[in-house]
Structure formats: structure tokens, C-alpha cells
């Protein structure tokens, strides 16, 4: 029978039946008769912690509302594409943190830090692979998710705003692809970025300014790489996380659509009568 | 969608939602299975395909033909399909910007309350055509090789003289290695655009103008003024002799 060391026991208040030392002395009989004190305390403690947090956050109605909310009839596998995209984003975030442990965002050291990561670090090459192909998967899943939303007419009233947020998320993800492409700093990254920046600069009105901002000047210099790095791992991910939050909020608030071919068989009028009755 | 249609939709949705199942565990289970599949695919691709590391970035090389990530191939191809230089900004910025704005504002101009695909012929046609166009451009962009050879026959007077012929071939080699083929066509080689065809460039503009263009690099063309003088001269001479 496990016993708490006396130092951890709650000192009994004056007037209460016995203290720790006396109970030990009282023999096994007295302890067996009442419920196991340690187990009881632990159970109560766990409930107390949940209750304590709940009392201060009011989270439990929110969480039960979130988890037990109904999804419409006919919800099928096409509806998993959004959460799959989110999952791919989480993979990118986690592998990205791992890569950032080793990556040096400097024009002179970036390439060697990637070599080191690939060749020396345990699982380094594997994690780079996960990040690279996770990006591809995320792009594919976003397009599939958008296709589902389009063909099911799910962008229509009342979900117009969530479509807009989704398109912005698509653009931001493409920006991630563009800025991340430079970071390995091999020939392929460098020259593709030069071309991409020349294209950006040829854009009307804001084009030259945007290109100058991204390159940190009118030419590709040693400052360009840290700038792409900051955009790739601070600016755009921050925006993506905030917009995913808004996107999910609206999904929960408005509910996911039912497949467009499903009809509630009762006519709207009679369903209203049901409610009244 | 007018007020009555909006209310009708909300009523209908309410009924369908009531008949549905709770998010946990039903939807959560499906989502988790899908996430597992995604995880397995990513792990498999990471193991099988890996992430290669190319040669270190070399700003001085002029032989590298850059290629974007595959999901930008359709843009890349759009750039190659549209040839006249004055239209290039339209291909690179105009069309993608218009497409993005159209995509962003979709719910605001598609006011049709109907959601069933078979009753939205215009939207379905537009959507399917967009997908086909993007898939086709991506395919073209993916299959476009990175050519590194120019097979142009020298003009007779150069072909006759061995030294001039060697110089001509050296110039052709410089042109091929400098990535000119990415944007210019030389006879049967190279991409037809975005740059102008150079098969008969020597007949159109004099050598000095060619030299100036290489240094000044109009539009999106990279500048070639940094080439070693020996290579640069051979390149200009080669281009000027194309007639």
C-alpha cells in the first residue's frame, strides 16, 4: 500500500481526527475501513484542476460545443480535405522548426549549413525531405479543398467571407513556396529567384516596389537571403496562422455545408410548422 | 441571392444539420484517417524522393537555366507562350493577377443561389476549363526541357573559312551555355518566347546594337555584360552572323 512520505502530507488542522504520524501508528485496520486516502485525493485533485481551469476560462461549454456540434447529413470524405491541409501545415511548421535549428540565413553560410544538416545531422536529410514534400502535399491539398468548395457551391451565402480567407491563404501558401525555394541557396534556388524577382519587378504600379522590398534593394545582394528567410518563417507563417484561426472560427460558427444534392425532404413550410408545433 | 432565398437556405441547412451526426467522433475519425494517409504519403515521398542539394548558388554562372517549383510551371509556361515583349508583363503579372482577383471575388459575382453542380452550367464549365488550362500549362511547363545546344548552320562565307567557322561554333556554344535558349528561338532550338526569335537577328540589327542589348538587357532579360570579353565578343559575332 503506497504511502505519502510525511513531508508531503497535509498537516491536519487542530481538532481534526489525528495527524499523519498518529494514523501510521494506528495500524492497518483504520486505513482499510475508509476509502484509500491517496487515491481519493488524486482523483479529487484531477477534478479540481479541470474545475479550476474551467472556472477561470469557461472553456468547457466551448469545447463540448466544438466537439459535439452536429455536422450535416451526408458529410463524406471530401470534407476531410480542409483538415488534411491543416495537418500538412502543421507538418511544415514542425519540420520548419527543426530545420531552423541548423539553418544559417546568410548568403555565405546557408549552403554549407544545409550540407551539414543533410550529411551530418541525425535524420537531417529525412526532415528536409518531409519539409520539401510536405509543401507539395499542402499545395495539392489546398487545390483539392478549393475544388471541393467550388463544386459543392460551398462558397455561397453565408460562407462568402470564408472563401475570401481561403483564397488569401492559398496566395500566402504560394508565397511560402516562392520564398522557401531560395533558402537552400543552390544554383536552382538562386536563378529561379532572380527570374521571379525580375518578373515581380515588371508588374504594374507596385511591381518594382514589391521586388525592391523582397530583394532588399534593386539588386540581389547578401541582404536578400535573410529577408526571404524572415518572410518565410516569421511574416507569412504568422499571417497564415491568424487566417487559419479566422477560417476555422467561421467553419465552426457557420457549420460545414451538406452535399448540394441532399435535400431536406420536408418542405420548408412544414419544417417551420414542426418548429411551431 | 435575395433575402427569401437566404432564409430558405438557412432553414434547409438547419434541418440537414439536425439530421447529422456529432463532429466527435464521426467527422474526427474520418479526418484522422485522412491525416494518417497524408502523413504516410509525405513520409514515403521524403524517403523515396528525398531532397537533393544542387551545386552552390553561383551568381557568376550564365549557363544555368532556372526552373521553378512544379506548382509554378503554369505561370512559367504562360510566360513562354506569350511572345511579344510588350505583352510579357501581361503574361507574368496581368493574367495571374486577374485570375486571383476573379478567384477572390467569386462569391460576389456568382449570385446564383443554386448549389447543385448539374444546375450551374456556367460555373461548372468555367471551373473545369480553368482546371484543364492549368493542368495543360503545367504539363507543357514540365515537359519543356532545358536545351543546351544550338544547331545552326553557319552562313557559306563563314563555313568556308576554318578559323571563322571555329569562332562561329564557339559563339554558338556561349549562347547555348548562357541560357539564351530559355527565352529565344534559334532555328529549331530554344523556346519561342518570351524573347524574340534570333534565327536571323544579324539581318535585322547591326552588331553594335546586339552588343548594347546584351549589356543593357531590356525587359526581363538578364544582362550579359559580365561575360569574359573573349566570350562576349564571340557571342556578339555569332549573333550578328545569323542571317
Contacts between the chains, C-beta under 8 A, distances in Angstrom:
chain1	res1	chain2	res2	distance
A	66	B	23	7.3
A	67	B	22	7.4
A	67	B	23	5.9
A	67	B	24	3.9
A	67	B	28	7.7
A	68	B	22	4.8
A	68	B	23	6.8
A	68	B	24	6.2
A	69	B	22	6.9
A	69	B	23	5.2
A	70	B	17	5.3
A	70	B	18	6.9
A	70	B	20	4.3
A	70	B	21	6.5
A	70	B	22	5.7
A	70	B	23	7.2
A	71	B	17	7.6
A	71	B	20	5.0
A	71	B	21	6.4
A	71	B	22	7.5
A	71	B	23	5.3
A	71	B	26	7.1
A	71	B	27	4.9
A	72	B	13	6.9
A	72	B	16	4.3
A	72	B	17	4.8
A	72	B	19	7.5
A	72	B	20	4.5
A	73	B	16	5.0
A	73	B	17	7.9
A	73	B	19	4.3
A	73	B	20	4.8
A	74	B	16	7.3
A	74	B	20	8.0
A	75	B	20	6.6
A	75	B	21	7.6
A	75	B	26	7.7
A	75	B	27	6.2
A	75	B	30	8.0
A	77	B	30	6.3
A	77	B	34	7.2
A	79	B	27	7.1
A	79	B	30	7.4
A	80	B	30	5.1
A	80	B	31	5.0
A	80	B	33	7.6
A	80	B	34	3.7
A	81	B	34	7.6
A	83	B	31	4.2
A	83	B	34	6.9
A	83	B	35	6.8
A	84	B	31	7.5
A	84	B	34	4.8
A	84	B	35	6.0
A	84	B	37	7.9
A	84	B	38	5.0
A	87	B	34	8.0
A	87	B	35	4.3
A	87	B	38	5.6
A	87	B	39	7.3
A	88	B	38	6.0
A	88	B	42	7.4
A	91	B	39	7.3
A	91	B	42	6.2
A	111	B	56	4.6
A	111	B	57	6.7
A	114	B	53	6.0
A	115	B	53	6.5
A	118	B	51	7.6
A	118	B	53	5.8
A	125	B	50	6.5
A	125	B	51	6.8
A	126	B	46	5.8
A	126	B	47	7.1
A	127	B	46	8.0
A	128	B	46	8.0
A	128	B	50	7.9
A	128	B	51	4.1
A	129	B	45	7.1
A	129	B	46	3.0
A	129	B	47	6.9
A	129	B	49	7.0
A	129	B	50	4.9
A	129	B	51	4.6
A	130	B	42	5.8
A	130	B	43	7.0
A	130	B	46	4.5
A	131	B	51	7.5
A	132	B	46	7.4
A	132	B	51	4.4
A	133	B	42	5.3
A	133	B	45	3.8
A	133	B	46	5.3
A	133	B	49	6.6
A	133	B	51	7.9
A	134	B	42	5.0
A	136	B	45	7.4
A	136	B	70	7.5
A	136	B	71	7.6
A	137	B	38	6.1
A	137	B	41	6.3
A	137	B	42	5.4
A	137	B	45	7.7
A	139	B	71	4.9
A	141	B	38	7.1
A	147	B	127	7.9
A	147	B	131	7.5
A	150	B	106	7.7
A	150	B	123	7.7
A	150	B	127	5.5
A	151	B	117	5.5
A	151	B	124	7.5
A	151	B	127	6.8
A	152	B	115	6.9
A	152	B	117	7.9
A	153	B	114	7.3
A	153	B	115	3.3
A	153	B	116	7.5
A	153	B	117	7.6
A	153	B	120	6.9
A	153	B	123	8.0
A	154	B	115	7.8
A	155	B	106	6.0
A	155	B	107	4.7
A	155	B	110	7.8
A	156	B	1	6.9
A	156	B	107	6.2
A	156	B	110	7.5
A	156	B	112	8.0
A	156	B	113	7.0
A	156	B	115	6.4
A	157	B	1	5.0
A	157	B	5	7.9
A	157	B	6	5.3
A	157	B	9	6.4
A	157	B	107	7.9
A	157	B	113	7.5
A	158	B	6	7.3
A	158	B	10	7.5
A	159	B	107	7.7
A	160	B	107	3.6
A	160	B	108	6.8
A	163	B	106	6.4
A	163	B	107	5.1
A	164	B	104	5.9
A	164	B	107	7.4
A	167	B	100	7.3
A	167	B	103	5.3
A	167	B	104	4.6
A	168	B	104	7.5
A	170	B	103	8.0
A	171	B	100	6.5
A	174	B	71	7.3
A	174	B	72	7.8
A	177	B	69	5.5
A	177	B	71	6.4
A	177	B	72	7.3
A	178	B	69	8.0
A	178	B	72	7.5
A	181	B	68	7.3
A	181	B	69	5.7
A	184	B	53	6.4
A	184	B	54	7.7
A	185	B	56	7.1
A	185	B	57	4.8
A	186	B	53	5.9
A	186	B	54	3.6
A	186	B	55	6.0
A	186	B	56	6.1
A	186	B	57	5.9
A	187	B	54	5.3
A	187	B	55	5.1
A	187	B	56	7.1
A	187	B	57	5.6
A	187	B	58	5.8
A	187	B	61	6.9
A	187	B	64	5.2
A	188	B	54	4.8
A	188	B	64	7.8
A	188	B	66	6.8
A	188	B	67	7.0
A	189	B	54	7.9
A	189	B	57	6.5
A	190	B	57	3.5
A	190	B	58	7.4
A	190	B	59	6.7
A	191	B	57	8.0
A	191	B	64	4.9
A	191	B	65	7.8
A	191	B	66	3.5
A	192	B	66	4.3
A	192	B	67	6.6
A	192	B	68	5.2
A	192	B	69	7.8
A	194	B	66	7.0
A	194	B	222	7.0
A	195	B	66	5.2
A	195	B	68	7.7
A	195	B	220	7.4
A	196	B	68	7.1
A	198	B	220	4.5
A	198	B	222	7.5
A	199	B	79	7.4
A	199	B	92	4.4
A	199	B	93	7.2
A	199	B	220	6.2
A	200	B	93	7.8
A	202	B	88	6.8
A	202	B	89	4.7
A	202	B	92	5.9
A	202	B	93	6.4
A	202	B	219	6.9
A	202	B	220	5.7
A	203	B	89	6.7
A	203	B	92	7.3
A	203	B	93	3.8
A	203	B	97	7.7
A	204	B	89	6.8
A	204	B	93	6.5
A	204	B	94	7.7
A	207	B	89	8.0
A	207	B	93	6.2
A	220	B	59	7.4
A	255	B	13	7.0
A	255	B	17	5.9
A	257	B	13	7.6
A	257	B	115	7.7
A	258	B	13	6.8
A	258	B	16	4.3
A	258	B	17	7.6
A	258	B	20	7.8
A	260	B	115	3.7
A	260	B	116	4.7
A	260	B	117	6.7
A	261	B	116	5.8
A	262	B	16	6.1
A	263	B	12	7.3
A	264	B	12	5.0
A	264	B	15	3.6
A	264	B	16	5.5
A	264	B	19	7.6
A	266	B	15	6.6
A	268	B	8	5.6
A	268	B	11	4.9
A	268	B	12	6.5
A	271	B	11	6.2
A	271	B	14	7.8
A	271	B	15	5.4
A	272	B	11	6.9
